[in-house]
């Protein structure tokens, strides 16, 4: 009997040691950051800027992997069941973590059950722009002009179901303007029609509209942030223009639900620390992205607040993919 107990104890110790080794290996294994969009976009640029600094801080290799498909949902679907020993993060935005689960009957993942917030890294504003022929230079004047000329209340957006689409709806509701949202196949044709005068009003991310504004081809009347954009301090916010509305988008890292809490905390701390480095912040600003240094808890709170603002707008729109 005594020999049997010794064997059982030895087996238990071996199993515990093996489990510890698996955890250590997973923590030290190369970290993969999955970007659900093609290389070259803002999400991809953000991931690669973080990865360059994160590797040395963690003392391990950090790889960025682009997995495109289904508007970003494919990557989330593939990572939702990642095992605990798989060292992987998803860089996601509101389209994946907020909008898709609301508008698709089955997005293929549950953002709350299948993922854990790790750290927010960027924030961006939206902009409202008008064609140069539109005879207004302030948001309040535009709203008055649209009430007198309701046939001109066509709000162009880069894609139906996009965040600018729902922000356009927010604007119309807040301003008591009945608008028709016109969806385009991307920002390029949207801005082309705005410049050409075929479209009076457009909504898009602020950084997308800004180069044409700076070139004098369109006019951005207001930005949607809580304060003026650091990239164009001469453009007022919605609130400064008399419309009580603040809306932003973001990029944040998420871990699969199975990742151990200690590893999530380790990665969250490391990302927050590199995002606090002045040199990295300058690189984000140079890329016209607003950097954010955030803990896992702060990211979770941000996500909850964001859903509370956007979910009613998405549902009330009745949008179906």
C-alpha positions as CSV (number, residue, x, y, z in Angstrom):
1,X,0.0,0.0,0.0
2,X,2.8,2.3,0.9
3,X,4.5,1.7,-2.5
4,X,1.2,2.5,-4.2
5,X,0.9,5.8,-2.4
6,X,4.4,6.7,-3.4
7,X,3.7,6.0,-7.1
8,X,0.5,8.0,-7.0
9,X,2.3,10.9,-5.4
10,X,5.0,10.7,-8.0
11,X,2.5,10.7,-10.8
12,X,0.7,13.7,-9.4
13,X,3.9,15.6,-9.1
14,X,4.9,14.8,-12.7
15,X,1.5,15.9,-14.0
16,X,1.8,19.2,-12.0
17,X,5.3,19.7,-13.3
18,X,4.1,19.1,-16.9
19,X,1.2,21.5,-16.5
20,X,3.6,24.2,-15.2
21,X,6.0,23.6,-18.1
22,X,3.1,24.0,-20.6
23,X,2.1,27.3,-19.0
24,X,5.7,28.5,-19.0
25,X,6.1,27.5,-22.6
26,X,2.9,29.2,-23.6
27,X,4.0,32.4,-21.9
28,X,7.4,32.4,-23.5
29,X,6.4,31.1,-26.9
30,X,6.2,33.7,-29.8
31,X,3.2,36.0,-29.3
32,X,1.0,36.2,-32.4
33,X,-1.0,39.3,-33.0
34,X,-3.8,38.6,-35.4
35,X,-5.1,41.6,-37.5
36,X,-8.4,40.9,-39.2
37,X,-7.8,43.3,-42.0
38,X,-5.3,43.6,-44.9
39,X,-1.8,44.9,-44.4
40,X,-1.4,48.7,-44.7
41,X,-4.6,49.8,-43.0
42,X,-4.7,51.7,-39.7
43,X,-5.4,48.5,-37.7
44,X,-2.4,46.8,-39.3
45,X,-0.1,49.9,-38.7
46,X,-1.2,50.0,-35.0
47,X,-0.4,46.3,-34.5
48,X,3.0,46.6,-36.1
49,X,4.0,49.7,-34.2
50,X,3.1,47.9,-30.9
51,X,4.7,44.6,-31.9
52,X,8.1,46.4,-32.6
53,X,8.2,47.6,-29.0
54,X,6.5,44.7,-27.3
55,X,9.0,42.0,-28.3
56,X,11.9,43.5,-26.5
57,X,9.8,44.3,-23.4
58,X,8.5,40.8,-23.2
59,X,11.8,39.2,-24.1
60,X,10.1,37.1,-26.8
61,X,9.3,37.2,-30.5
62,X,6.1,39.0,-31.5
63,X,4.6,38.2,-34.9
64,X,1.8,40.1,-36.8
65,X,-0.5,37.9,-38.9
66,X,-3.2,39.3,-41.2
67,X,-6.3,37.1,-41.5
68,X,-8.8,38.8,-43.7
69,X,-12.4,37.8,-44.5
70,X,-16.0,38.5,-43.6
71,X,-15.3,42.1,-42.6
72,X,-13.0,40.9,-39.8
73,X,-15.4,38.3,-38.4
74,X,-13.4,35.4,-39.8
75,X,-10.4,36.1,-37.5
76,X,-12.7,36.3,-34.5
77,X,-14.4,33.1,-35.4
78,X,-11.0,31.3,-35.7
79,X,-9.6,32.6,-32.4
80,X,-12.7,32.2,-30.2
81,X,-11.8,28.6,-29.3
82,X,-8.0,29.1,-29.0
83,X,-6.6,26.8,-26.3
84,X,-5.1,28.2,-23.1
85,X,-1.6,27.4,-24.2
86,X,-1.9,29.3,-27.5
87,X,-0.2,32.7,-27.1
88,X,-2.3,34.9,-29.4
89,X,-4.1,38.2,-29.3
90,X,-6.7,39.8,-31.6
91,X,-6.5,43.4,-32.6
92,X,-10.2,44.4,-33.0
93,X,-12.3,47.5,-33.5
94,X,-16.0,48.3,-32.8
95,X,-17.1,46.7,-36.1
96,X,-16.0,43.3,-34.8
97,X,-16.8,43.7,-31.1
98,X,-19.9,45.8,-31.1
99,X,-21.6,46.2,-34.5
100,X,-21.3,42.7,-36.0
101,X,-22.9,40.8,-33.0
102,X,-25.8,43.2,-33.2
103,X,-26.6,43.0,-36.9
104,X,-25.8,39.4,-37.8
105,X,-28.1,36.7,-36.6
106,X,-25.0,34.6,-35.9
107,X,-21.7,36.4,-36.0
108,X,-19.9,33.1,-35.2
109,X,-18.6,34.3,-31.9
110,X,-19.7,36.0,-28.7
111,X,-17.5,39.0,-27.9
112,X,-18.2,38.7,-24.1
113,X,-17.9,34.9,-23.7
114,X,-15.2,34.2,-26.2
115,X,-12.8,37.1,-25.6
116,X,-11.2,39.1,-22.8
117,X,-10.2,42.8,-23.1
118,X,-6.5,43.3,-22.8
119,X,-5.6,46.9,-23.7
120,X,-7.0,49.7,-25.9
121,X,-4.2,51.3,-28.0
122,X,-5.9,53.9,-30.3
123,X,-8.9,56.2,-30.5
124,X,-10.2,58.1,-33.6
125,X,-12.8,60.6,-34.3
126,X,-15.4,61.0,-37.1
127,X,-15.8,64.1,-39.3
128,X,-18.7,65.8,-41.0
129,X,-17.6,67.4,-44.3
130,X,-19.4,69.3,-47.0
131,X,-18.8,69.9,-50.7
132,X,-17.1,73.3,-51.5
133,X,-20.3,74.4,-53.3
134,X,-22.5,74.0,-50.2
135,X,-22.9,77.6,-48.9
136,X,-22.1,77.0,-45.2
137,X,-19.0,77.1,-43.1
138,X,-20.4,76.0,-39.7
139,X,-22.3,73.0,-38.5
140,X,-25.2,75.1,-37.1
141,X,-25.5,76.8,-40.5
142,X,-25.5,73.4,-42.3
143,X,-28.4,72.1,-40.1
144,X,-30.4,75.3,-40.8
145,X,-29.7,75.0,-44.5
146,X,-30.8,71.3,-44.6
147,X,-34.1,72.2,-42.8
148,X,-34.8,74.7,-45.6
149,X,-33.5,72.4,-48.3
150,X,-34.6,68.9,-47.2
151,X,-33.9,67.4,-50.6
152,X,-30.2,68.1,-49.9
153,X,-30.2,66.0,-46.8
154,X,-28.2,63.1,-48.3
155,X,-25.5,61.9,-46.0
156,X,-22.8,59.9,-47.8
157,X,-20.9,57.2,-45.8
158,X,-18.0,54.9,-47.0
159,X,-20.1,51.7,-46.4
160,X,-23.5,50.7,-45.2
161,X,-23.3,49.2,-41.7
162,X,-20.0,51.0,-41.0
163,X,-19.4,53.2,-38.0
164,X,-19.7,56.4,-40.1
165,X,-23.1,55.1,-41.2
166,X,-24.4,54.9,-37.7
167,X,-22.7,58.2,-36.7
168,X,-24.6,59.8,-39.6
169,X,-27.8,58.5,-38.1
170,X,-26.8,59.8,-34.7
171,X,-26.2,63.2,-36.2
172,X,-29.6,63.3,-38.0
173,X,-31.5,62.2,-34.9
174,X,-29.7,64.6,-32.6
175,X,-30.2,67.5,-35.1
176,X,-33.8,66.6,-35.9
177,X,-32.9,66.4,-39.6
178,X,-34.5,63.6,-41.6
179,X,-31.7,62.4,-43.7
180,X,-31.2,59.7,-46.3
181,X,-28.0,57.8,-45.8
182,X,-26.2,56.9,-49.0
183,X,-23.7,54.0,-48.7
184,X,-20.6,53.9,-51.0
185,X,-18.1,51.2,-51.7
186,X,-15.3,52.7,-49.8
187,X,-13.9,56.2,-48.9
188,X,-12.4,56.9,-52.3
189,X,-15.7,57.0,-54.3
190,X,-17.4,58.8,-51.4
191,X,-14.8,61.6,-51.3
192,X,-14.7,61.7,-55.1
193,X,-18.5,62.5,-55.3
194,X,-18.1,65.0,-52.4
195,X,-15.4,66.8,-54.3
196,X,-17.3,66.7,-57.5
197,X,-20.4,68.1,-56.0
198,X,-22.6,65.1,-56.6
199,X,-23.0,64.7,-52.8
200,X,-23.5,67.6,-50.4
201,X,-22.6,66.0,-47.1
202,X,-20.2,63.1,-46.1
203,X,-19.3,61.3,-42.9
204,X,-16.1,59.3,-42.5
205,X,-13.2,58.9,-40.1
206,X,-11.5,62.2,-39.4
207,X,-8.1,61.1,-40.7
208,X,-9.6,60.0,-44.0
209,X,-11.3,63.4,-44.7
210,X,-8.5,65.6,-43.4
211,X,-6.1,65.5,-46.4
212,X,-8.8,66.7,-48.8
213,X,-9.8,69.4,-46.3
214,X,-6.2,70.6,-46.1
215,X,-6.1,70.7,-49.9
216,X,-9.1,73.0,-50.0
217,X,-11.3,70.5,-51.9
218,X,-13.8,69.9,-49.1
219,X,-14.7,71.5,-45.8
220,X,-14.8,69.6,-42.5
221,X,-17.3,71.4,-40.3
222,X,-16.9,69.5,-37.1
223,X,-15.1,66.5,-35.5
224,X,-16.8,64.1,-33.1
225,X,-14.3,63.9,-30.3
226,X,-14.6,65.2,-26.8
227,X,-11.9,67.8,-27.7
228,X,-10.5,69.2,-30.9
229,X,-8.4,66.8,-32.9
230,X,-4.7,67.3,-32.4
231,X,-4.3,67.0,-36.2
232,X,-6.5,70.0,-36.9
233,X,-7.0,72.3,-33.9
234,X,-8.9,74.9,-36.1
235,X,-11.8,72.5,-36.6
236,X,-14.4,72.7,-33.8
237,X,-16.0,69.7,-32.1
238,X,-19.7,68.9,-32.4
239,X,-20.2,70.2,-28.8
240,X,-18.5,73.5,-29.6
241,X,-20.8,73.7,-32.7
242,X,-24.0,73.4,-30.6
243,X,-24.7,69.7,-31.1
244,X,-24.3,67.6,-27.9
245,X,-22.8,64.6,-29.4
246,X,-19.4,62.8,-28.9
247,X,-18.5,59.6,-30.7
248,X,-15.2,57.9,-31.4
249,X,-13.8,54.6,-32.7
250,X,-10.9,52.6,-31.4
251,X,-8.5,49.7,-31.8
252,X,-7.9,47.3,-28.8
253,X,-6.3,44.0,-28.1
254,X,-8.4,41.1,-27.0
255,X,-7.3,37.6,-25.7
256,X,-9.2,34.3,-26.2
257,X,-11.3,33.4,-23.2
258,X,-9.1,30.4,-22.4
259,X,-6.0,32.5,-21.9
260,X,-5.0,32.3,-18.2
261,X,-5.6,35.5,-16.2
262,X,-2.0,35.9,-15.2
263,X,-0.9,35.9,-18.9
264,X,-3.7,38.4,-19.8
265,X,-2.4,40.7,-17.1
266,X,1.2,40.3,-18.1
267,X,0.4,41.2,-21.7
268,X,-1.9,44.1,-20.7
269,X,0.8,45.6,-18.5
270,X,3.4,45.3,-21.2
271,X,1.2,46.9,-23.9
272,X,0.3,49.7,-21.6
273,X,3.9,50.4,-20.7
274,X,5.0,50.5,-24.4
275,X,2.1,52.7,-25.3
276,X,3.2,55.1,-22.5
277,X,6.6,55.6,-24.2
278,X,6.9,59.1,-25.7
279,X,8.8,57.9,-28.8
280,X,6.1,55.3,-29.6
281,X,3.3,57.9,-29.0
282,X,5.1,60.2,-31.5
283,X,5.1,57.4,-34.1
284,X,1.4,57.0,-33.7
285,X,0.8,60.7,-34.1
286,X,3.0,60.8,-37.2
287,X,0.7,58.1,-38.6
288,X,-2.3,60.3,-37.7
289,X,-3.5,57.9,-35.0
290,X,-4.3,59.0,-31.4
291,X,-2.4,56.7,-29.0
292,X,-4.0,55.3,-25.8
293,X,-2.3,53.6,-22.9
294,X,-5.0,51.5,-21.1
295,X,-5.3,48.7,-18.5
296,X,-7.4,45.6,-19.1
297,X,-10.0,47.0,-16.6
298,X,-10.1,50.4,-18.3
299,X,-10.5,48.7,-21.7
300,X,-13.4,46.6,-20.3
301,X,-15.1,49.8,-18.9
302,X,-14.6,51.6,-22.2
303,X,-16.2,48.7,-24.1
304,X,-19.2,48.6,-21.8
305,X,-19.7,52.4,-22.2
306,X,-19.3,52.2,-25.9
307,X,-21.9,49.6,-26.3
308,X,-24.4,51.5,-24.2
309,X,-24.0,54.5,-26.7
310,X,-24.0,52.6,-30.0
311,X,-26.2,49.6,-29.5
312,X,-29.5,51.6,-29.4
313,X,-28.5,53.4,-32.6
314,X,-27.6,50.2,-34.4
315,X,-30.8,48.4,-33.3
316,X,-33.1,51.4,-34.1
317,X,-31.6,51.7,-37.6
318,X,-33.0,48.3,-38.5
319,X,-29.9,47.7,-40.6
320,X,-29.5,44.2,-42.0
321,X,-26.3,43.1,-43.8
